[in-house]
Amino acid sequence: MKITVSEGINKTYAQSLCMAFFHGIKFPQRDEKNEDGLELSVNAYKKDDKIYCSATLKTSDDIVQKEVLYHPNELETEQRAMKTAVGQAIYNACRQITKRDIEWGILTGIRPSKVCAELLNAYSVEQTYGILIEKYLLSPEKARLAIAVTQNESLIMDRTNDNRCSIYISIPFCPSRCTYCSFISYAGKKLFDLIPAYVDRLIADIKETNSLIKELGLTISCVYIGGGTPTVLNEAQLEAVLSAIYTSLDVLALDEFTLEGGRPDTITEAKLQIAKKYGISRISVNPQTLNDTVLEKIGRRHTVDDFLNAYKKVDESEIDAVNTDLIAGLDGDDFESFKQTVDKIISLSPENITVHTFCVKKSAQILRDDKAIYNKEDKLARDSVNYAYNALVSHGYEPYYMYRQKNTVGNLENVGYSKKGYFGLYNVFMMSDAHTVFGIGAGATTKLVRHEGEKCQILRIFSHKYPYEYLRDDQKTDKQIKGFFDRR
């Protein structure tokens, strides 16, 4: 798609909104061929405190022009008003061409609850609901979801400040790679041979990071061990990592200590006993689906029975909170199958249930095998996500965190649901700018956060992507981190 915009219009925003309607489209550079033949031209200007915007969309056999006259309110900046007018014009043009409605309207960001939070600070819940529908063009269902998530997120954000931080520890190894996966995770004997050295290096960095945190005068709120699949470590390796954490910081003072079990085929009673011994308070065991045919198709090496057996072990371990991840819209799944998965998971009664929407990433195996996957019918995903929301809320689960990704089927969302009192705190802290998160291990990111009045300063430091790079090179970021906090 070729996009031309007038001065003052955010071209990246225009691209993101078009991607919601036209799955998998590409935006050619100056000398590249516009293969799909789509052309969008957007013009906007301000006059007499109003924003005038026109969007013209051409296809190989059609042309549509939509105009918007937008009246900003007193709380909007000119930049925000311009973006809204542009969004409405592009949305209306794309909708007429594709004959589709996008449930999130003109909101394209990772965190739609961020916009909702701004509205709730200025308006009542009822007024916010109306604005989300009328101005941002959300469906009633997504408007209600955004408000519910925002209200619960605010309760979690109240529990932190600049003097608190969290730690993310990366174990980027998996027993196999799922066809949809884009994480920096690795499988195979050659890579598994790196694990002993990786664990040793990780333990050293855990101790050094905790010493740095103490020197900075910060208090640790959450520790999250993710991957990959951390429980791919054997019992001795897992105990070594957890013991290093336990002895270098006050685990009992943490608000949350999470172990991402992930794959049911890596969970054993011995590993769960070790986790409980060293203070793990939250653990994930993730089926994604309870359909054996779909599990095989997406590259999971476990069965439904493997998951149920693993879940029983986790339930009996007496770890405080259990999370399960599900994916709506998986290739090969259908609505009845997903509905049965949701109903069965609810019957198991985990404290947290996270419902993801199938997302196509450029590095995923499924895209290399099936170039048409971008064109996958999104009705399944929409029906599945809506069913999950209604079923979970009716059984007492509350949506408490949410994020969105590019190229998600149906332009839908990922939502964490929780029983009352069991919000997954790290999920919110990581997605927001609530406080600093120190990343340890290959593929991890350290996000330094400093608030100065209403302004938020953020610095991201990226660890080496691959385990062999992480083992080879000590990045020595202490000086950079201290310099950031010295400016407080």
N, C-alpha and C positions, 0 to 999 in steps of 0.2 A: 504494500500500500504506500502510495506517495502522499505525504501530508505537507501542505503549505499553510503557514499561519502568519497573521499580521503581527506587528511589533507589540510586545507586552503579553502575548499569549504563551503559556507554558506548553511547548511542543511535546514534551515527555508525558504530560497529563493527557493530551489529546491521543497520543499513541496508546496509553494504558486503557483508556476508555474504549477505543476501537478494538483492542484485543479481547475485551469482554464479549463483543458481538461476533468478531471474526476470529475463530480459534486458530492459533498457529500462524497468523499472518507475520510477514517480515517487512521491514522498512528499509528499502534500498538506499545505499549511500549515493553520493553524487553521480558516479559513473556506472552504477549497477542498474540492471534491467528491472522494471517493475512487473514481476511475473504474473501477479494476480489481476492486474489491470485496475485495481481500486485506486481512486484518487479523492482526497478530501482537502477542501480549501476552507479555512476559517478566518473570518475577519471580525474584529470587535473594536469599539471605541467608546469613550465616555463623553456624554454631553448633557448638560443641565442635570447633573447628579443622577443620571440614568446610564445604564450600560446597554449598548446596541450590539447585537452579535448575529452573524449569519454564518451558517455551515452548509456547504454544498458538497454532496457526496455523489460521485460518479462510479458506475459499474460498466461492464461491457455492453449492457443493454438497458440501462436505466440511469436517471439523474434525479436527485431530490435536493431541494433547498429548504432549509428551515431557519426561521428568524426568531429571535428572542429579544424582548424589551424588558430588562431587569431593573427593578427598583431596590437598591441596597437599603438596608436598615442602618440605624445609627451605630450599631455594634460591629458592623462589618468594615474591614479594611478594604481599600480599593482593589488590592490584589485578590482577596477572597471573593469579592463581588464579581470581578472579572472571571475568575475560575468557575464560579457557579453559572454565570451566563453562558460561558463557552461550553461547559458540561451539558447544560440543558439543550443547547442547539445541536451539539454532536449527537447526544443521546437520541433526540427526536428524529434526526436524519437516519441514523443507524437502525433505529427501531422500525422506521417505515420500509427500509430496504430489506431487512432480515425478517420482518414480521415477528420479532421476539421482544419480550420484556426482560430486563435484567433486574433481578430482585434487589440488588444493592444500588440500583439507580446510578447516580453519577459519582458515588464514592468509590475510589479505586485504590486507596491506600491499604497498607498492611493492617492498620488498626482503625477500623471504622468507629470503634468506641471512643477514640480520641476526639473526633468531631462531636460525638454525642455528649461527651463530658463538657465540652465548651458550651454546648447549648443548655445543658442542665444547670450550669453555673449561672445562667442568665434568665432561664425560663422555667416554668413548671413542667412536670412530667407530661401533662396533657398538651401544653404548647409545644414541647420538644417533639412529641409524637407527631403532631400536625406538621411541623416544619420538616421533619425527616421525610414525610410522605409527599408534601406539596412542593417543597423547594429542592430537596435532594433526590426525589423520585423513588424512594425505597418502597418496597411492598409493605403492607401492614405487618406481616409476620417478621420481616427483618427489622422494622422499626421497633417492635416489641422486644426482639432479641437484643438489639443494640442497647436499649435502655436498661434491660435487666442485667446485662453484662457490665455496663458502666456503673450501675449502682453497687454491684458486688465488688468490682475492681476498686472502687473508692474506699470500701471497708478495708481492703487489703493494703492499699497504698497508705492508709492512715497509720499502718504499723511500722513504717520505715522513715528514714531521713538520711542526710548526707553522711552521718556518722556510722551508718550500717552498710554492710556489703554482703555479697554472696560469692560462692566459689563453684565453678563448673569444672569437673574433671573428666577428660575425654579418654575413653577406651575404644579406639576406632577399629575394632575387629568384629567380624560376624561369622557365624558358621556357614552362611551362604549369602548371596546378594539377591535381594528381591528385585523383580524386573522393573519396578517403579522407583527404586531408590536412587537418590542423588547425593546421599551423605558421603562424607569421606570415611568409608568403612571398607575393610578388606577381608578377604577370605582366601584360604589356600595355605598349603604347608610352608611354602617359602616365607610368606608373610607371618604365619603363626610362629615361625622360628624366631621372630623378632620380639615376641611377647616377653620372655624373661628379662631381656635388656631394657625393654620398654617399661616394665614394672619397676625396675631398679631406678631408672631415670625419673619416672613419675613420682616415686616416693621421695626422692631428693628434692624435687620441685615443690611437692606438697609442703614439706618442712620449711623450705626457703620462703614460699609464699606466705605461710602463716606467720613467720618471723617478720616479714615485711608488713603484713597487716597490723601486727601488734605495734610495730614501730610507727606506723601511720596513725595509731590511736583509733582504729576502726573496730567495730563489733560485727562478728559474722552472724548473719541471720539464717542462711540456708546453704547447704552443701548438696550438690546434685551430681551424681556419677552417671554419665550418659555415654553414648557412642554413636554407631556401633551397638554392640551388645556386651555390656560389662560382665555379665555372667558367663561369657565365653571363657573367662579366666578359670583355671582350676581352683580347687579349694585353697591350696597353699598360696597361690598368687592373690586370690581375692582377700584372704585373711591378711596378707602382707600389706595390701593397699589400705584396707579398713583399719588395721592396727596403726598404721602411720598417721592416719587422720585422727584416730581416737587419742593417740598419745601426744599429738602436736597441738590440738585445740580442744576446747571444752565442748564435747559433743552434747552433753546433757543440757547445755545452755542454748543450743540451736533451736530455732523455731521449726525447722524441718530438715531432715536428712534423707535424701532420696537415692535409691538404687534402681536404675533402669534395667530390669530383668529382660524385658522385651521378648525374646524367643523362648517359648515354653520348653523347647528341647534342650535348653542350657540350664534349666533350674533343677536343683537337687535339694533334698532335705538337708544335707550337710552344708551347702552354701547358704541356705536360709537360716540355719542355726548360727552360722558365722555372722550373717547380716544382723540378726537379732542381738547377738552378743556385743557387737560394736556400735549399737545404737541406731541402726537404720529405722526410720519411723514411717517411711513411705516407699512402696515398691511397685513397679509396673510389671505386668505379665500380659502380653499383647497378642490376641488372636488375629486381629484385623478382620477376619470373617470366620463364621462357624460353618463353612461349606468346604468340604475336602477337595472338591473339584477345582474351586477357585484358588484355594491355598496352593495346590500343585501348579496351577497355571501361573501364579505370580511368583513362584520360586521359593516358597516357604517349605522347609523340610520337616515340618511337624504336621500332625493331624488334629482334628477336632478333639479326639480322645486325649491326645498328648496335652492339649491346652487344659482340658477339664481336670486331668490328673495333676498338672502343675498348679492350677488354681487351688485345688484342694490342699496341696502342700503349703502353698502360700497362706491360705486361710487359716490353716492349723498352726502356722508359725507364730501367730499372735503379733505380727508386725501391725502397727496401728492403722495404717491406711493402705489400701490396694487400689491401683489404677489399671484399667484395661483400655487399650486403644482399638477403635474400629475405623474402617474406611468405607465410606459410601461411594458408590459408583465404580467399584472395581471392575476391570475388564472381565467379562464372563459371569458376573453376578446378575441377579435380578431382584426385583422389589420384594417378592415373597421370601427369598433367601435372606436378604438383609433384615427384613422385619423379624424373621425367626431368630437371627443373630441378636438383634437388640433385645427381644423379649427374653431370650435365654440369659443374656448378660445381666439384665435387670433382676432376673430370678436369683442370680448368684449374689447380688447385693454388694458389689464393691463400693468403696467410699467415693471413688472418682471414676468417671467414664468419659473418655475423650473421643469425640466423633470428628474424624478428618474427612475431607472430601478428596477423592482421587485427583491427583495433580500430575501433569506431564512435565518432566524436567528434561532439559536438553541432553544431559549426560545419562539418562535412564536407559536401560537395555530395551524396555518396551518400545521406545521411540525408534530405536535402530531397527527393531523387528517389524514395526507397524507404523509407517509414516502417516497413515490415515487416523491414528489414534486421537489426533487433535479434533477430528470431526465426530468423535463419539457422541451419540445422542445423550443429551444432558437431562432428559426427563427422569431417568432412573435416579440420578444423583439428587435432583430436586425433591422427588417424592421420598427418597430415603432419608435425606436430611430433615425434611419436614416431619416425617414420621418419628424420627429419633427425638426431635425436640418435644413434640407433643407427648410421646410415651414417657420420656425421662422426667419432664416437668410434672406430669400427672402422678408419678411415683416418688415425688419429693426431691428430685435432683434440681439443683439451681445452676444455670449457666454463669460462670464466673470469669472466664477468660476466652479470648477469641482473637484469631489472626487470619489473614487471607494471603494467598500467594498468586503470582501470575500463572496463567494457563491452568487454573483449576477448573475442572469440568463444571459447567453451569455458572462459572464466576462465583462460586459459593465459598463457604467459610469452614474453618476448623474451630471447634468449640469444646472447651473443657466444662464438664458438668460435675457437680459435687453434692454429696449429702451435706446437710447443715453442719457447720463446724469443721469441715474437712477440705476447705479450699487448698489447692496446690499453690503455695505461696511463690515458689521459685518461678513458676510459669509466668506469673504476672510481673514479677520483678525483672525477669529476663526480657520480656516483650516491651516493657515500658522503660522510661528513663528514671525509675524510682531511686535506684542507688547503683553503686559500682558492682560489677561482676568480674571477678578474676578468673580467667580461663587457664587451665593447666592441661598440657598434652597436645598431641598433633591435631590440627584442625580446630583448636579452641580459639576463642576470641576474648580478649580482655576489654571490657567496656568501662572506662573511667567516667564518672559522673560528678559534676560539681554544680550546685545551684547558686546563683547570685541574684537574689530577688526573684523576679519572674523569668529571668534568663537561665538557660540550662547549657552548661558547657560539657561537651562529650568528646572523648578521645578513644578511638579503637586501636588496639594493638593485636595484630594477627599472628598466631603461632604458625610454625611451619605446617604446611598442608599434609605432608606425608610422614609416616612414622620413621622412615630411614633418615629424613631430613632432621626431624626432631632429635633423633639419637646422635646425629652427626654434629649438630651445631647448637651451642648454648647461646640463646639470643640476648641474654643479659639486659633485661628491660627495667631493672630496679631504678636506675638513674632517671629514666624517662617518666616512670610512675611517680617517683618522689617529686620531680619537678612539677608535675601536674598538680599535686596536692599542696605543694609549697605556696601555690598562688591562692589558696583559700583565704 
